[in-house]
Amino acid sequence: MSQTPRYLLTAISVWYTCSPLMAQTQQKLNIEQATVYLSGAELLSTARLNLQKGENEILFTNVAGDINSQSITVNATNGVVVESATFQNNYLASEVFSPKAKEIKDSIELLADVRTGINNKISSLAEQIAILQNNRKVGGDNTGLSVAELTKMLDLVGARWESLLNQKSKQEDAQKKTDERIARLRKQLDEEQKKDFQPGGQLLVKFYAKDATATAVVINYVSPKAGWEPIYDVFADEVNHPVKLYYKANIYQNSGVNWSNVRLSLSTGNPTEGVQAPVMNPWYLSFYAPQPVAYNYAQAPQYNSYQAKKGADMANGGARSAGMQYVIDGVQVAGQSSMNNYVSVDNSGVNTTFDIDLPYTIPTDGKQHLVAVKKYELPASYRYYVAPKLDKDAFLQAQITNWEDLNLLPGKSNIFYEGAYVGQGMIDMRNVKDTMTISLGRDKKVIVKRERDTKLRSVKTIGTNVREAYAYNIQVRNTRKEPITLIVQDQLPVSNDKDIVVEDKETGGAEYDELTGMMKWNMQLNANEAKKVAFGFTIKYPKDKTVNNLK
C-alpha cells in the first residue's frame, strides 16, 4: 500500500487548521485516574462531546504541561474518527503561576489596593491643609472681629491644622510600611518564579463524525513531572510480638494541573527507562600499544559537528518514533505510517501496581503528599546485635522471613518501639537473602564492654622481624527482665602483604571466616546474666617497617 508523502500530510494539516468550515470548541477535560510511576505519571481524562456532522475541532484544556507526546492516546466512541491530535503548552494561562507564586501575587495586588486607599487619604489631607494655609490672614481680612472671636477662630484653626498634620503623618508612615511589604513580596515572587514550575497545556484534537452524534472521549498521556517514593512506619510493640509495617507513599506532581479527587494507582515501573533489552557484543582483547597524540585543532569543529549529528540521529531504546496512537471504539487504527512503528509492551508481569480505593487530591505544587498504601502484620524473631569495636551499644533487630511477597522497594523507615519513636532507618532488600533484618534502635539495658588485655600485650624483636601480640576481652550483660539472643561481632586482621603475617589466632569459640577475618558469637543470655569472651592474634613483620591500621 502506498504511503501519503510527508509534504502532502503537512499541506492537509494546514488546510484543516485554516478551514473556515470547521468550528473550534473549547472543552475542559476531567482527570479521573492517575497511575503514578517511580518517575512520571499516566493520566486518564474524559469528556463528553456533541459533534456535528463532518469535521470538528476541539481544544481540550486542563491538560498537563510538557507531556510526552509519544504517549498520547485518544479514544472516541460511536464510530467517531480521531483524525489528529496536537499538544501545546499554554504559557498565557493564569495557571502559569505556581500556587505559591499565585498566593504571593494576590497578596501584592491586595496591598496595592490598600496603598491606593492610603494615597487617596494623603491627597485629601494635603488638600485640606492647603485650604487652611490659603486662609491664614484672618486678622487682615476680618478687621471687624473682636479679640475674643479672633482668638477662638485661631484656636479652632490650630487644632484642625494639628489634627490634619497628625493624620497625614500616620498615613505616610502606613504608606512607607506598605511599600516595604510590597517590595519584599516582589522579591519573594521573583524567587518563586525561578523555580521549575510547569504550566498546564492544551490538546487540539480533530474528530470526524459521519452524522451528528454524541461521543465519549478518553485521553491518556504520560507526564514526566510526577512520581512517588516509598516510606515505611515500623511498629514493634514488644519482643516476641509481630511487627506492624505500614507501607506508605510520598507522591509529588508538578504537571501544571491539579489532580482533584482522582483514583490513584502506584506502579513500581518506570516508563523513562525504556523497554528494549540490551544486546551484548563480543569482548575482544588486544595488547595496549601507545600511539603518539597529535591534536589537530582545525579538525575539532568538524569532529564536534559529526558527534552532534551522530547523537541527533540516535534513538533511545524503547522510545516510540514520531507519531501518536489513535483508538476508535477501543480499536487501534493504523492511519499514518508512523503509527505502525509503535510497539506496545505489557509489563503487568514485571511491575507491581497498587490501586488506591479512596479518591485523592494532589495539587500541582511539587510537594510530597503522603498516601497510605498497605498495612502488614509480620511474624518476626528478635535478637540483639553489637559490634563493640565500632559502637558500644547493642541494637535490637527484628528478623522477618517470607518478605518477598510484600512488594517492598528501598526506602526510609520511621521506627517505633514500645509506643515511642526511636529514629529513622532504611529498608533495603536489594542485598537481603532469606531474612530481612529491621533495626529497632539501641537498647541501653544490654551492657557491652570491649577492652584490650594489656597483660597479654607484648612486642618482641626476633632477628629481622618484630612480633606484636594483641589480646582483647568483650564482656556483655543482660539487665532486662527476660532472656535475650545476642549476636556479638568482631574481627581479626587480614594481611594483603606477604611480609605481614597474622598468626597465633585465638577466636574464643566464635564462628570465624578466614577470608574476611570476621568473628561472630551467638549468645543466649538469661535475665541479669553476664558472659565474657576473649580473642587475640600475633603480627609478624620486618622490623624496619611500620604496619598501619593496628588498633
TORBAKOL-750353 format. One record per atom (N, C-alpha, C): residue in one letter; x, y, z. Coordinates in steps of 0.1 Angstrom, whole numbers, plus 5000, padded with zeros to 4 digits. Example, Ala and Ser with C-alpha at 12.3 -4.5 7.8 and 13.67 -1.06 7.14 Angstrom:
A513249435078 A512349555078 A513249675078 S512849785071 S513749895071 S512950005079 
***
This chain:
M500949885000 M500050005000 M500950125000 S500650224991 S501450344990 S501250435002 Q502250505006 Q502150595017 Q502050735012 T501250815019 T501050955016 T502351035018 P502851115009 P504051185011 P503951285023 R505051305030 R505051385042 R504651525039 Y505051585028 Y504751725025 Y503251735022 L502551625017 L501151635014 L500351635028 L500851545037 L500251545050 L500351685057 T501451745055 T501651885061 T500651975055 A500551965042 A499552065035 A498152035039 I497751905041 I496451875045 I496251935059 S497251915068 S497151965082 S496952115082 V497652185073 V497452335073 V496152365068 W495652295058 W494252325053 W493252305063 Y493352195072 Y492452165082 Y492352285092 T493552335095 T493652435106 T493052565101 C493252595088 C492752725083 C491352715077 S490752595076 S489452585070 S488452665078 P487652755072 P486652825079 P485452745082 L485352625076 L484152545078 L484152465091 M485352465098 M485552385110 M485452475122 A484452475130 A484352555142 A485152495153 Q485952575161 Q486752525172 Q486052545185 T485852445193 T485252445206 T486252415216 Q486052485228 Q486952455239 Q486252375249 Q486952275254 Q486352175263 Q487352145274 K486952145287 K487752105298 K487751955300 L488951895301 L488951755304 L488851735319 N488251625323 N488151575337 N489251475340 I490151505348 I491251405351 I490651305362 E490451185358 E489851085366 E490750985373 Q491850955366 Q492750855372 Q494250895369 A495050865379 A496550885377 A497250765382 T498050705372 T498950595375 T500250655377 V500750655389 V502050725392 V503150625393 Y504150645385 Y505350565384 Y506450625393 L507550555395 L508650605403 L509150735397 S509050745384 S509350875377 S508350885366 G507450985367 G506451015357 G505050965362 A504050995355 A502650955358 A501850955345 E500950855344 E500050845333 E498650895337 L498150995330 L496851055334 L495751015325 L494650975330 L493450935322 L492451045324 S492051105313 S491051215313 S489851185304 T488651235308 T487451205300 T486751335296 A485951325286 A485051435283 A483851385274 R482751445275 R481551405266 R481351525256 L481251485243 L481051585233 L479851565225 N479251675220 N478251665210 N478851715197 L479051635187 L479751665175 L478751685164 Q479051785155 Q478251805143 Q478751705132 K477951695122 K478351615111 K479551665104 G480451585101 G481751625094 G482851645104 E483651745101 E484851765109 E484651855121 N485151825132 N485051905144 N486451925151 E486752045155 E488052075161 E487752115175 I488352035185 I488152065199 I489452095205 L489452205213 L490652245221 L490452205235 F491052095239 F490952045253 F491952125262 T491352165274 T492152235284 T492252135296 N492852185307 N493152105319 N494051985315 V495052015307 V495951915303 V497351945309 A498051845313 A499351865320 A500351935310 G501252005315 G502252065306 G503451975303 D504152005292 D505351935289 D505251785289 I504151735283 I503851595284 I504651525273 N504751395274 N505451305264 N504451295252 S504651355241 S503751355230 S503551215224 Q504651135226 Q504550995220 Q503650905228 S503250955240 S502450865249 S500950895247 I500550995239 I499151035238 I498350935231 T497250895237 T496250815230 T494850875232 V494050875221 V492750935221 V491750825217 N490750815224 N489650715222 N488350785221 A487650765210 A486250825208 A485250715205 T484050725210 T483050615208 T482150655197 N481150565194 N480150585184 N480650615170 G481750545167 G482350545153 G482950675150 V483250765159 V483850895156 V485350865154 V485850925143 V487250905139 V488151025145 V489250985151 V490251085155 V491251105144 E491151225138 E492051255127 E493451295131 S493551375141 S494851425146 S494751485160 A495951495166 A495951555179 A497251625181 T497251755185 T498451835186 T498451895200 F499651875207 F499751925221 F500552055220 Q500252145229 Q500952275231 Q500952315245 N502052375250 N502052435264 N501252565263 N500552595274 N499752715275 N500452815284 Y501352895278 Y502152985286 Y501353115289 L500253135283 L499453255285 L498353235296 A498153115301 A497153095310 A497553145324 S496553175332 S496753225346 S497453125354 E497352995351 E497952885358 E499452885357 V500052975348 V501452975346 V502153005360 F501453065369 F501953085383 F501752965391 S502852925399 S502652815408 S501652865419 P501052765426 P500152805437 P500852905447 K502052885450 K502752975460 K502953105453 A503353115440 A503553235434 A502253315432 K501153235429 K499853295428 K499453365441 E499753295452 E499353345465 E500153475468 I501453485464 I502253605466 I501753715457 K501453675445 K500953775435 K499553835440 D498753755445 D497453805451 D497653895463 S498653865471 S498953955483 S499454085478 I500354085467 I500854215462 I499754295457 E498754235449 E497654315444 E496754365455 L496554295466 L495754335477 L496454455484 L497754445486 L498454555492 L498454685483 A498554655470 A498454765461 A497154845462 D496054775464 D494754835466 D494754915479 V495354855489 V495454925502 V496355055501 R497455045493 R498255165491 R497555275484 T496755235474 T495955335467 T495055415476 G494355335485 G493455405495 G494255495504 I495455455509 I496355545517 I496755665509 N497055645497 N497555765489 N496355865487 N495155815485 N494055905484 N493755985497 K493955915508 K493755985521 K494856095522 I496056065519 I497156165520 I496856285511 S496356255499 S496056365489 S494856455495 S493856385501 S492756465507 S493256545519 L494056495527 L494656575539 L495456685534 A496256665524 A497156765519 A496256885513 E495156855507 E494256955501 E493657035512 Q493256965523 Q492657045535 Q493657135541 I494957085542 I495957165548 I496257285539 A496157275526 A496457385517 A495357485518 I494057445520 I492957535522 I493257625535 L493657565546 L493957635558 L495057735556 Q496057695548 Q497257785546 Q496757905538 N495857885528 N495457995520 N494458095527 N493958055539 N493058135547 N493658175560 R494958195561 R495658225574 R495458375577 K495258465568 K495258605571 K493858645576 V493558585587 V492258615593 V492158765598 G493258805605 G493258935611 G493159045600 G493859035590 G493859135579 G492559145571 D491959035569 D490759035561 D489559045569 N489559025582 N488359035590 N488659135602 T488859265599 T489159365609 T488059385619 G486859345615 G485659365624 G485559265635 L486459165636 L486359065646 L486959115659 S486259075670 S486859115683 S488059025686 V488759065697 V489958985701 V489458845705 A488358835712 A487858705717 A487458615706 E486758685696 E486358605684 E487558555676 L488558645675 L489758615667 L490558505674 T490658515687 T491358415695 T490658275693 K489358275694 K488658155692 K488858085679 M488858175668 M489058125655 M490458065653 L491458135658 L492758085657 L492957955664 D492257935676 D492357815683 D491757695675 L490657725668 L489957625660 L490857585648 V491457685642 V492257665630 V493557585634 G494157625646 G495357555651 G495057405654 A493957385661 A493557245664 A493357165651 R492657225642 R492357145629 R493557125622 W494457225621 W495757205614 W496557095620 E496657095633 E497456995640 E496956855638 S495556845638 S494956715636 S495256665621 L495156755612 L495456715598 L496856675596 L497756745602 L499256705601 L499456575607 N498856545619 N499056415625 N498456305617 Q497256325611 Q496756225603 Q497556195590 K498056305584 K498956295572 K500256215576 S500756245587 S501956175591 S501756025593 K500655985599 K500355845601 K500055775588 Q499355845579 Q499155785566 Q500455765558 E501355865559 E502655855552 E503455735558 D503355715571 D504055605577 D503455475573 A502155465572 A501455345567 A501855315552 Q501955425544 Q502355415530 Q503755355529 K504655405538 K506055355537 K506155205541 K505455165551 K505455025555 K504854935544 T503754985538 T503154905527 T504054895515 D504854995512 D505754995501 D506854895504 E507354885517 E508354795521 E507854655520 R506654635524 R506054495524 R505854455509 I505454545500 I505254505486 I506654475480 A507654555484 A509054525478 A509554385482 R509254345495 R509654215500 R508954105492 L507654125490 L506854025483 L507254015469 R507654125463 R508054115449 R509454035448 K510254055457 K511553975457 K511253825459 Q510253805468 Q509953665470 Q509253605458 L508453685451 L507853635439 L508853605428 D509853695427 D510953665417 D511653535420 E511853505433 E512553385436 E511653265433 E510353275436 E509453165434 E509253135419 Q509353245410 Q509153225396 Q510453165390 K511553165397 K512753105392 K512752955393 K511852905402 K511752765404 K511052695392 D511252565391 D510852485380 D509352455380 F508552555378 F507052535378 F506652505364 Q505852405362 Q505352365349 Q503952425346 P503752505336 P502352555333 P501652435326 G500352455327 G499452355320 G499552365305 G498952265298 G498952265284 G497552255278 Q497552235265 Q496352225257 Q496452115247 L495452055243 L495451945233 L494351975223 L494852005210 L493952035199 L493651905191 V492451855192 V492051725185 V491051755175 K491251685163 K490251695152 K489551565151 F488151565151 F487351455150 F486551455137 Y486151345132 Y485251335121 Y484051245125 A482851295123 A481651225126 A480851215113 K480451095110 K479651065098 K478351135099 D477751135111 D476551205114 D476651285127 A475751375129 A475751445142 A475551345153 T476451345163 T476351245174 T476951285187 A476651215197 A477351235210 A478451135211 T479551165217 T480651075219 T481351095232 A481850985238 A482650985250 A484050975246 V484851065251 V486351075247 V487151035260 V488150955257 V489050915268 V490450945262 I491251025270 I492551065266 I493551025276 N494650955272 N495750915281 N497050975276 Y497851015286 Y499151055282 Y500051045295 V501351055293 V502351045304 V502951185306 S502951225319 S503551345323 S504851315331 P506051375327 P507251345334 P507351415347 K506551515350 K506651595362 K505951535374 A506151415377 A505451345388 A506251225392 G505851165403 G506551045408 G506151015422 W506750905427 W506550875441 W507750795447 E507850795460 E508850715466 E508250655479 P508750535482 P508150465494 P508750515507 I507950505517 I508350535531 I507550445540 Y508150395551 Y507550295559 Y507550345574 D506450305580 D506350315595 D506450175601 V507450155609 V507550015615 V507250025630 F506349945635 F505949945649 F506249805655 A507049805666 A507249685673 A506849715688 D505649655692 D505149685705 D506049625716 E506449505714 E507449445724 E508049315717 V509049265724 V509749155718 V508849035718 N509048955707 N508248825705 N506848855700 H506548975696 H505249005690 H505449045675 P504449025667 P504649065653 P504949205651 V505649235640 V505949375636 V504849425627 K504449545629 K503449615621 K504149705611 L503949675598 L504649755588 L503649835580 Y503649965580 Y502750055573 Y503550105560 Y503050055549 Y503650085536 Y502950215531 K503750325529 K503150455525 K503950505513 A503450605507 A504050665495 A504050815496 N505150885493 N505251025491 N505051055477 I503951115473 I503651145459 I503851295457 Y504451325446 Y504651465442 Y504251475427 Q503751595424 Q503451625410 Q503551775407 N504151805396 N504351945392 N503951955377 S502851895374 S502451875360 S501751995354 G501352095362 G500752215357 G499252215359 V498652095363 V497252085366 V497052015379 N496052045386 N495651985399 N494951845396 W495351755404 W494551625404 W493551625415 S492351645412 S491251665421 S490351545422 N490351485434 N489551365436 N489751255425 V490951225423 V491351125413 V491550985419 R491350885411 R491750745415 R493250725413 L493950685423 L495350675423 L495750525421 S496750505413 S497450375412 S498950405413 L499650325421 L501050345423 L501750225416 S502650255407 S503350145399 S504850145403 T505450035404 T506850025406 T507650035393 G506950055382 G507550065369 G508150205367 N508950225357 N509550345353 N509550355338 P508550425332 P508450435317 P509650505311 T510450585319 T511550655313 T512750575311 E512750445316 E513950365315 E514050295301 G512950295294 G512950225281 G512650075282 V512250005271 V511849875272 V512749775264 Q513649835256 Q514449755247 Q515549685255 A515649555254 A516749485261 A518149515254 P519149525262 P520449545256 P521049425248 V521849455239 V522449345230 V523949345234 M524449225238 M525849215242 M526749175230 N527749255227 N528649225216 N529949145222 P530649085213 P531849005217 P532849105224 W533549045234 W534549125242 W535949085237 Y536549165228 Y537849135222 Y538949195230 L540049125232 L541149165239 L542349195230 S543149295233 S544349315224 S545349385233 F546649385229 F547749445236 F547649595235 Y548049655246 Y548049805245 Y549249855238 A549049945228 A550249995221 A550050145221 P550750225229 P550550365230 P550950435216 Q550150525212 Q550350605200 Q550650745203 P551450805195 P551750955197 P550451035193 V550251135202 V549051215200 V549351345194 A548751375183 A548951505176 A547551565174 Y547251655182 Y545851715182 Y545751815171 N544851805162 N544651895151 N543551985154 Y543852105158 Y542852205162 Y541852235151 A542352225138 A541552265127 A540452165125 Q540652045130 Q539551935128 Q538551935139 A538852005150 A538051995162 A536552035159 P536352145152 P534852175150 P534152075141 Q534952015131 Q534351915123 Q533951795132 Y534951755140 Y534651635149 Y533451655158 N533451775164 N532251805173 N530951805165 S531051865153 S529851865145 S529351725141 Y530351635138 Y529951495135 Y529351425147 Q529951455159 Q529451385171 Q528051435174 A527851565172 A526451625174 A525451565165 K525851545152 K524951495142 K524651345145 K525751275149 K525651135152 K524651115164 G524851195174 G523951195186 G522551225183 A522351315173 A521051355169 A520251245162 D521051165155 D520451055147 D520150935155 M520650925168 M520450815176 M519050815183 A518450705185 A517150695192 A517350625205 N516750665216 N516850605229 N516150465228 G516650365235 G516050235235 G514650245241 G513650185234 G512350175240 G511450295236 A512050405230 A511250515226 A510450495214 R509250555213 R508450545201 R508850655191 S508850615178 S509150715168 S508050815167 A508350925159 A507351035159 A505950985155 G504951035161 G503550995158 G502850965171 M501550945169 M500650915181 M499850795178 Q499250735188 Q498350615187 Q496950665188 Y496150635178 Y494750675178 Y493850545180 V492750565187 V491950455190 V490450495187 I489750405180 I488350435177 I487550315183 D486650345192 D485750235198 D486650125204 G487750165210 G488650075217 G489549995207 V489550025194 V490449955185 V491450055179 Q492750015180 Q493750095174 Q493650105159 V493750225154 V493650245139 V495050275133 A495350205123 A496650225116 A496350325105 G496750455107 G496450555098 G497850595091 Q498550685098 Q499850725092 Q500850615094 S501950615086 S502950515086 S503650505100 S503750625106 S504450635119 S503750555130 M502450535128 M501750455138 M502150305139 N502650255127 N503050115127 N504350095134 N505050205137 N506350185144 N506250175159 Y505050205164 Y504750195178 Y504750055183 V505450025194 V505449885199 V504949895213 S503849825216 S503249825230 S503849705238 V504249725250 V504849625258 V503949615271 D503549495274 D502749475287 D503749435298 N503849525308 N504749505319 N503949455331 S502749405329 S502049365341 S502649245349 G503449165342 G504149055349 G505449095355 V505849215353 V507149265358 V507049365369 N506149455368 N505949565378 N504749535386 T504749595398 T503649585407 T502849715408 T501549705408 T500649825408 T499749815421 F499749925428 F498949935440 F497750035436 D496549985436 D495350065434 D494850115447 I494650245448 I494250315460 I492650335459 D491950285468 D490550285468 D489950425470 L490550505479 L489950635482 L490450735472 P489550835468 P490050935459 P490951035466 Y491951085459 Y492851175465 Y492951305456 T493351415463 T493551545456 T495051575458 I495751585447 I497251615447 I497451745439 P497751855446 P497851985439 P499251985431 T499252065421 T500452075413 T501452175420 D502052135431 D502952225438 D504352165440 G504552045435 G505851985436 G506251935450 K505251945460 K505551905473 K505151755475 Q505651695485 Q505351555488 Q504051545496 H503151455491 H501851425498 H501851285501 L501551255514 L501651125520 L500351045517 V500450925512 V499350835508 V499550705515 A498550655522 A498650515527 A498450415516 V499350305516 V499250205506 V498750075512 K499550015521 K499249885527 K499649875541 K499049785548 K499449755562 K499649605563 Y500849575569 Y501249435571 Y501449405585 E501149285590 E501449235603 E502349115601 L503649125605 L504649035601 L505148955613 P505148825613 P505748745623 P507248775623 A507848785634 A509248825635 A509948755647 S511248725645 S512048685656 S512948805660 Y513348815672 Y514048925677 Y515448885682 R516448975680 R517748945685 R518449085688 Y519549085696 Y520349195697 Y521649185690 Y522149295685 Y523349285677 Y524349395683 V525649365684 V526549455688 V527949435681 A528549545677 A529949535672 A530749635680 P531249595692 P531749695701 P533049765696 K533649715686 K534849785681 K534349915674 L533149915669 L532550035662 L531650115671 D530850045679 D529850115687 D529550025700 K529550095711 K529450015724 K527949975727 D527050035720 D525650005722 D525149875715 A524249805721 A523549695714 A522349745707 F522049685695 F520849725687 F519849615687 L518649645690 L517549545688 L517149535674 Q517049405669 Q516749385655 Q515549285654 A514649315644 A513649225641 A513949155628 Q513849025628 Q514148945616 Q512848885610 I512648915597 I511448885590 I511748795578 T511048685577 T511148595566 T509948605557 N509948545545 N508848555536 N508548695532 W509548785531 W509248925528 W509148945513 E509448845505 E509448865490 E508048905485 D507048855492 D505648875487 D505149015491 L505949095497 L505449225502 L505549335492 N506349315481 N506549415470 N507149545476 L508149525484 L508749645490 L509849705481 L510049835482 L511049905475 L512049965485 P513249995481 P514150055491 P513550195495 G513650225507 G513050345512 G513350375527 K513150495531 K513350525545 K512250475554 S512650445567 S511650395576 S511650475589 N510450495595 N510350555608 N510050445618 I510950435628 I510950315637 I510250355650 F509250275654 F508550295667 F508750165675 Y509250185688 Y509350065696 Y508750095710 E507950005714 E507150015727 E506450145728 G505850185716 G505050305716 G505750435714 A507150435714 A507850555713 A508650565700 Y508850675694 Y509650695682 Y511150685686 V511850595679 V513250575682 V514250625672 G513750655660 G514650715650 G514250665636 Q515050705626 Q514850675612 Q515850575607 G515350475600 G516250375594 G516050365579 M516450245574 M516450225559 M516050085557 I515050065548 I514649925544 I515249915530 D516149825528 D516749805515 D516949655513 M516149595505 M516149455503 M516949405491 R517749505485 R518549465474 R519649365477 N520149375490 N521149285494 N520649185504 V519349165505 V518749075515 V518648935508 K518848835516 K518648695510 K517448635516 D517548545526 D516348485531 D515648565542 T516348635549 T515848705561 T516048855560 M515048935562 M515249085562 M515349125576 T516349205579 T516649255593 T516249395594 I515449435603 I515049575606 I515549615619 S516349715620 S516949765632 S515849855639 L515649825652 L514649895660 L515349985670 G516650015669 G517250115678 G518150055689 R518750145696 R519650105707 R518850065720 D519549975727 D518949935740 D520049945751 K519950045759 K520950065769 K520949965780 K519949875781 K519849775791 K520749655788 V521249645776 V522249545773 V523649615773 I524449585783 I525649655785 I526849575779 V527649645771 V528749575764 V530049665767 K531149585769 K532349655772 K533449575765 R534349645757 R535449585750 R536749655754 E537649575759 E538949625764 E540149555758 R541249615757 R542449555753 R543149495766 D543549365765 D544249305776 D545649335776 T546049435785 T547449485785 T548449375791 K547949285799 K548849185804 K549349085794 L548549065784 L549048975773 L549649055761 R549649185762 R550249265751 R551749255752 S552449225741 S553949205741 S554449245727 V555749295727 V556449335715 V557849275716 K558249185706 K559549125706 K560149135693 T561449155693 T562249155681 T563049025680 I562848955669 I563548825667 I564148835653 G565448845653 G566248865641 G565848995634 T565348975622 T564949095614 T563449125615 N562749055623 N561349065624 N560849115638 V559749175638 V559049225650 V557849135652 R557649085664 R556349015667 R555649095678 E554349135674 E553549205683 E552249125686 A552049105699 A550849025703 A549749115709 Y548549085704 Y547349165708 Y546349075715 A545649125725 A544649045731 A543449135736 Y542249085735 Y541049165738 Y540049085746 N539349155754 N538249095762 N536949175759 I535849095757 I534549155755 I533649105766 Q533049195773 Q532049155784 Q530649205781 V529749115782 V528349155779 V527449115791 R526449195793 R525549175804 R524049215801 N523149125803 N521749155801 N521049195814 T520649325814 T519949375826 T518449375824 R517949325814 R516549315811 R515949205820 K514649205821 K513949105829 K513648975822 E513948975809 E513648855801 E514948815794 P515048685790 P516248635783 P516248695769 I517548705763 I517648765750 I518648685742 T518648695729 T519648645720 T520548765716 L521848745717 L522748855714 L523848805704 I523948875693 I525048855683 I526148955686 V527348905688 V528548985691 V529448965679 Q529849075673 Q530749065661 Q532049145663 D533149085660 D534449155660 D535249095648 Q536549125648 Q537349085637 Q538849065641 L539448975633 L540948965633 L541449035620 P542649085621 P543149155609 P543549045598 V543449095585 V543849015574 V544949085566 S545949005563 S547149065556 S547049055541 N547349165534 N547449165520 N548849175515 D549849155524 D551249165521 D551949045526 K552748985518 K553448855522 K554448885534 D554949005536 D555849035547 D555149055560 I553749065559 I552949085572 I552248955574 V552548885585 V551948755588 V551148765601 V549848725600 V549048715611 V549048565616 E549448545629 E549548415634 E549048405648 D549048285654 D548648265668 D547248325670 K546348285661 K544948345661 K544148265672 E543548345680 E542648295691 E541248355689 T540248275685 T538948335682 T537948325694 G538348265705 G537448255716 G536148175713 G536248075704 G535047995701 G534048065692 A534448165685 A533548235676 A533448165662 E532348195655 E532348155641 E533348245634 Y534248185626 Y535348265621 Y535448245606 D535548355598 D535748355584 D537148395581 E537948295576 E539348315573 E539548415563 L538648425553 L538848525542 L538748665546 T537748695555 T537448835559 T537948865573 G538248765581 G538648785594 G537548815604 M536248795599 M535148825608 M534848715618 M534548755630 M534148665641 M532748695646 K532048595649 K530648615654 K530348515665 W529848565676 W529448485687 W527948495688 N527248385689 N525748375691 N525548335705 M525048435713 M524948415728 M523448415732 Q523148325742 Q521848335748 Q522048375763 L521448495766 L521648555779 L520348555787 N520348495799 N519248505807 N519148645814 A518048665821 A517948795828 A519048815838 N519748935837 N520848965846 N522048875845 E522148805834 E523248715832 E524348795824 A525648765828 A526848825821 A527748715815 K528348745804 K529348655798 K530548735793 K531648655791 K532848715786 K533548625776 V534048695765 V534848625755 V536148695753 A537148615749 A538548665747 A539048625734 F539748705727 F540448675715 F541748745713 G542548705704 G543848765702 G544548715690 F545748775687 F546448745675 F547848795676 T548748755668 T550148805667 T550448845653 I551148965652 I551549015639 I553049005638 K553548955627 K555048945625 K555249025612 Y556249115613 Y556649195601 Y558049245602 P558749295591 P560049335592 P560249455602 K561349455609 K561549555620 K561749695614 D562149705601 D562449845596 D561149905590 K560049835592 K558749885586 K557749905597 T556749985594 T555650015603 T554349965597 V553549895605 V552249845600 V551149945603 N550349985593 N549250075595 N548050005600 N547150085606 N545850045610 N545749935620 L546749935629 L546749835640 L546149905652 K544949855657 K544349915669 K543449815675 
***
